[in-house]
């Protein structure tokens, strides 16, 4: 009986986490990998290390969730496991990762 109660609690927790992630996904505050860097977490682009400012805006890579500049995240791809119908902004590093995985599958 205690084992069943523990399994029920664990299942309820997983369902709650899934619902929360779906809500975050709909509001655009999560990434494919489940990480979302806070806007104030870095003054520089993760990729090119250039400082953000009035002429270099911060963007989130929708794949890894890191902060990157527009020059390092000017590509969009469809990631079927994340959203099968909408292309998402992706940083150059993650784009290479996605392309490598797709090449290995083919």
C-alpha positions as CSV (number, residue, x, y, z in Angstrom):
1,X,0.0,0.0,0.0
2,X,2.8,2.4,0.9
3,X,4.6,1.5,-2.3
4,X,1.4,2.3,-4.4
5,X,1.0,5.6,-2.6
6,X,4.7,6.5,-3.3
7,X,4.2,5.6,-7.0
8,X,1.0,7.7,-7.2
9,X,2.8,10.7,-5.6
10,X,5.7,10.3,-8.1
11,X,3.3,10.0,-11.0
12,X,1.4,13.1,-9.9
13,X,4.6,15.0,-9.6
14,X,5.7,14.0,-13.1
15,X,2.3,15.0,-14.5
16,X,2.6,18.4,-12.8
17,X,6.1,19.0,-14.1
18,X,4.9,18.1,-17.7
19,X,2.0,20.5,-17.5
20,X,4.3,23.2,-16.2
21,X,6.8,22.6,-19.0
22,X,3.9,22.7,-21.6
23,X,2.8,26.0,-20.2
24,X,6.3,27.4,-20.3
25,X,6.7,26.1,-23.9
26,X,3.5,27.9,-24.9
27,X,4.7,31.1,-23.3
28,X,8.1,30.8,-24.9
29,X,10.1,30.6,-21.7
30,X,11.7,27.2,-22.1
31,X,14.0,25.6,-24.7
32,X,14.3,22.2,-26.3
33,X,16.8,21.2,-23.6
34,X,14.7,22.7,-20.8
35,X,17.1,25.5,-19.8
36,X,16.3,29.2,-20.1
37,X,19.0,31.7,-19.1
38,X,17.7,34.7,-17.1
39,X,17.9,37.9,-19.2
40,X,20.4,39.4,-16.7
41,X,22.6,36.3,-16.4
42,X,25.2,37.4,-18.9
43,X,26.5,40.7,-20.3
44,X,28.1,38.9,-23.3
45,X,27.0,36.6,-26.2
46,X,27.7,32.9,-25.4
47,X,29.0,32.3,-28.9
48,X,31.1,35.3,-30.0
49,X,31.7,36.8,-26.5
50,X,30.7,40.3,-27.7
51,X,29.1,42.6,-25.2
52,X,25.3,43.2,-25.4
53,X,24.2,46.8,-25.7
54,X,22.0,49.2,-27.6
55,X,23.4,47.9,-30.9
56,X,23.7,44.2,-30.0
57,X,20.5,42.8,-28.5
58,X,20.1,39.7,-26.4
59,X,18.2,36.7,-27.9
60,X,17.6,33.3,-26.4
61,X,18.5,30.2,-28.5
62,X,15.3,28.2,-28.4
63,X,17.3,25.0,-28.5
64,X,19.8,25.4,-25.6
65,X,18.2,28.5,-23.9
66,X,21.5,30.5,-23.7
67,X,21.8,34.2,-24.5
68,X,23.3,35.0,-27.9
69,X,23.4,38.0,-30.2
70,X,21.4,38.1,-33.4
71,X,24.5,37.5,-35.5
72,X,25.0,34.2,-33.7
73,X,21.4,33.2,-33.8
74,X,20.1,34.2,-37.2
75,X,18.9,30.8,-38.3
76,X,15.5,29.1,-37.6
77,X,14.7,25.4,-37.8
78,X,11.8,23.2,-37.0
79,X,12.6,20.8,-34.1
80,X,9.7,18.3,-34.4
81,X,10.1,17.1,-30.7
82,X,9.6,20.7,-29.5
83,X,7.1,22.2,-32.0
84,X,6.4,20.3,-35.2
85,X,5.0,23.4,-37.0
86,X,7.0,26.4,-36.0
87,X,10.6,27.2,-36.8
88,X,12.5,28.3,-33.8
89,X,15.5,30.7,-33.4
90,X,18.7,28.6,-32.9
91,X,22.3,29.6,-32.2
92,X,25.0,28.6,-34.6
93,X,26.4,26.0,-32.2
94,X,23.1,24.2,-31.7
95,X,22.4,24.4,-35.5
96,X,25.6,22.4,-36.1
97,X,24.5,19.9,-33.4
98,X,21.1,19.5,-35.0
99,X,22.5,19.1,-38.5
100,X,25.1,16.6,-37.3
101,X,22.3,14.5,-35.6
102,X,20.2,14.7,-38.7
103,X,23.1,13.6,-40.9
104,X,23.8,10.6,-38.6
105,X,20.1,9.5,-38.9
106,X,20.2,9.6,-42.7
